[in-house]
C-alpha cells in the first residue's frame, strides 16, 4: 500500500463546520466528511491530534474511510511538545502511545509533526529533541517544526538527519520562510496570520505569487517517480534514516493562508499539474422537480 507519488497536497485539518455547504454537501453527516475529502485530495494533516491524542478505535474509523493510496500526517499532541516540552521519559512514553494509536493507518502514515512551542529555544530544547528523536518508536516518520529563531542554525538539519527526521518549512505572512538552511523542500505548511479570522470561501489576501514560488520549489524537490531526491553529488536519497526516505514531498494549507484551505490546496495542485476537482462537482445531484421525497 504505497504512499501517493509526490508532491502530495492537502489541508491542515478537514473537520470544519464552516466548510459545510462550501466544500461538503449540506446534507452530508460529519462522520462522512473524511471520505468525501479523500475524493478531492490525496493527503491530509490531522491537526485535532495536537489538542487531544486519538484512540486507536477512532484512527481505525479514519483508516476505513480512506483509500489505500492516501497520505496522512498527524500533529504530535501538545502534551508532549508544550507541556512536557520534549523532556525525559514522560515525553517519550507519550510519543510511543501516540505511535501505537496511529497504527491502524499503516503505510498511509506520511509523518507525525513535532511542532515546538515558540517559547522553546535551542538552548533549552536541542538536547531534549535529539534524545526524543533517537528514542522514538522504530519506523515512526517524524518532521519537526521549530518556532524560535535560535533554532535557525547550520547544525539543525544535521541533528535531524542524524535521527532520520525531516524539517518543516512554514510560510507565515509578513516574514520570510525559515529556517533559512532547510535545504530542499520536504514538508511545507502554508500558514496564515493567527490574529486574522479567516473568511471561509472568500480569499482575504492574494497569495498567488507565493503559491507560484512554492509550486516551482515543490516540483523541483520531487523526481518524476516520486522517490526521495538525491543529495547533490552523493547518489544517496535525502531525508536521513530509512523512516523518511522515499516519502513524498508534502504541502498543507490552513484557512488563514488565503481564506479557505481547500481553495489554496486546489490552486497549488493545479500549479503542479495535478487534478483538482471542484467539490461541488462531487455533490449528489438534486432531485428532479416533483420527485422530492
N, C-alpha and C positions, 0 to 999 in steps of 0.2 A: 504494500500500500504506500507507494512513494508520494512525497510532497509534490505539489504542482511545480512546474518549471518557473523560475523567476523571470522578472521581478513579480512578486505577489503583492497585491494592493488591497487594502480593506479599511475598516474604520475602527476607531478606538471605542469599543462598546457597540451594542446593537439594540439594547432593550430600552429605547427612549420613547415614552408615551407621546412626545411631540411628533414622532415620525408617523404615527397613525394618520392615515388619510393623505400623507405626502409620499411616504415610502411604502408603508404597509397598507394593504387594503383595509378600509374602515371596519369591516366585519371580522377580520382575522383575529383569533384569540392570541394573547401574548405567548402562550405556550407553543404556538406555531410560527412565531416570528423568526427564530433562528433558521428553521428550514426554508422559509421564504428568502431570508437574507442570502443563504447559500446558493440560491438560484441566480443571484445578481453578482456576488463577489466570491472569490475563492480563498479568502483569508479574513480572519477577524482577530482583534486584540481584545481579550476579556479584561475589562477594567474593574468590574464588580468584585473580582477576586482580591483586589487590593484592600477593600473595605471589610470583606467577610470571606474567610477561606471556605471554599466549597466542600461539600460532602461528595464522596465518590459516587453516590447514587445520583446526585444532580449532574455530575460530569457525565455519567453514563447516559442520562437523558439527552444532554447536548450531543454526545457522540452519535446517538441513534438518529438524531435529526440531520446529521451532516453526511455529505457524500464521502467516498473513500479518499479522493484526491482533494484535500482541503487542508489549509494551514491554520493552526490555532496558536496564538501567543497568549500568555496569561500573566498579568502583573502579580508579582510576589506580594503577599499580604503585608500591610503596613506594620503589623505586629513584629515582623522581622526587621524591616528597614527603619521605621520611625520610632518604634517603642523599644525594642531590644537593641536597635542601632548596630545591627550585624554582630553583636558581641557574644562570644562564647557558645557554650553548649545549648542555652535556650534558643538562640537563633538557628543553630544547626539542626536541632531537633524539629523545630517548626518547619524548616525547609524540607526536611525528609518527609514530614507528614503531608506537606503541600504536594510534593512529588508523587507520593502514593495516591493522593486524591485525584491527581490528573491522569492516573494510569489508564482509565478507560479510553482516553483519546488515542492511545497507541502511537503509531507513526505520524499522526496528524499534528503532534506537538512540535511546533516550529521552535519555540523558545519560551522561557519564563523571563520576565522583565524585572530586573532588580533595580528599582528606581530609588536612588538615595535621596534622603531629605536635604533641602537646601542648606540646613544648618550643619550638616556633616562635612567637615573639611577633610582634606587629605591627611593632615597630621593625625587627626583622631581616627580616621577610617581606613587608611591604607593597609595596615597590618590585619585589621579585622576582616576587610574584604578579601584579602589573599587567603586567610585561613578558612573563611566560609566557602570560598570557591574551591579550594583544594579538598575540603571535606564533604562536598556536596555528593548526592547520590550518583552512582555511576551512570553515565549516559544522559544525564539531565542537561539539556542545552540551555545556556544562560547568556543573556545580554544585559549589560549594565548601563544605566543612565545616571551620570554624575551631574550634580546641580550646584556645586560650589566651585568657583573659579580656580581654587587652589589645586583642583584635580587636572587642570589643563597643562600637563607636563609631559615631556618625552617618554617618561617611564610608564605612563598609564597603559598605552597599547601593549607594551612588553609584559606588564603584570597580567593583563587579561589573557594575552596569547599563551603565557606560561601555564595558565589554568584552563585553557581551552574555552574561554568565554569571549563573547563579542562585545562591541561598543555601540551604544545607541547614539545616534546623531539627532538632535532635536532642532527644529526650525521654530523659533519663537518670534513673534512680531517685535520689531524695534531693536533687534540685535542680530549680529552675525552668528550663523550656526557654529557651535563649538561642541566638544573640544576641537581645536584647530589642527591637531595632529591625528585625526581619526583615520587617515588612510582612505581606501575605497569605501563607498557607502555600503553598509551591510544591513543595518536596521535603522530605518528613518521614522521619526514621529513628527508629523505636521501638527503643531500645536498653535493655540491662539492665546489671546490676552485673557487671563482668568478674571480680570476686572470688568470685562465686557460681556454682557449677556448675549448669547447667540440668537439670531432671528432665523428659526428653522425654515428653510425653504427659500430664503432670500439672502444673497451674499451681503455681508456688511462691509466688506472691503475687497478690492480687486487684488488677487494673489496670482494672477495669470503668469506674470514674469517669474515668480518663484517656482511655480509648477513647471514652466518650461525648463528652468535650470535643473530642477530635481529629476525630471524625466530623462534629461540627457545624461546625468550622472548615474542614475539607476540603470539605464540601458548599457552604459559602458561597463558597469560593475558586474554584469551578468553575461556569461558566454551564451552562445546560441543554444547549447544543450542544457542550460540551466545548472550546470555544475559550478562549484565554487571557483572563483577566478584564481589564476596562478600569481604568486608573488613574482615581481619582475626579476628575471634572470635566474630564478631558483628552480623552476619546473615543478614547484610544490603548490598545492592549493592553499589559499589564505584561510584564516579562521581558527588557527591553533590546533587543539586536540581534536580527535575524531568526532566529539559531540557536536561541533559546529561545522565541520567540513561537509561540503556537498549540499548544505541547506540554502534555499534560495534567498536572494536579496529580498527585503520586505519593506513596505512603507504603509503607515497607518495614519489616518487623518481624524482630527476631532472636530466637533461642531464649531468651535470658536475660531478655527483657522480661517474660514470664509463665511460661514453661516449655516452650513449643513454638511456634515461629514460625508454623507453618501454622494452629494454633488461633487465634492472635492475629489473623493476617491474615483468616481467615474471619469472626471476630467483628466486625472492623472493616467488612468488606464487608456483612455483614448490617445493621449500623447505618446504612450508606449506602444501603440498599435494593437492594443488588446480590445476584446469585445466588452462593451459596456451597455447592456440592455437597460432601457428605461424601466424602472419598477412598474409603472402603470401598464406597460405592455404585458405584464405577467399577472395583472389582477384578473379575477374572474369576470367574464362578460356579464353585463347586467341583463336581467330577464327581459324578454320581449314585452312590449306593451300588452296588457291584458292577460299576461301569463304569470304575474307576480304571485307568490304564494299567499 
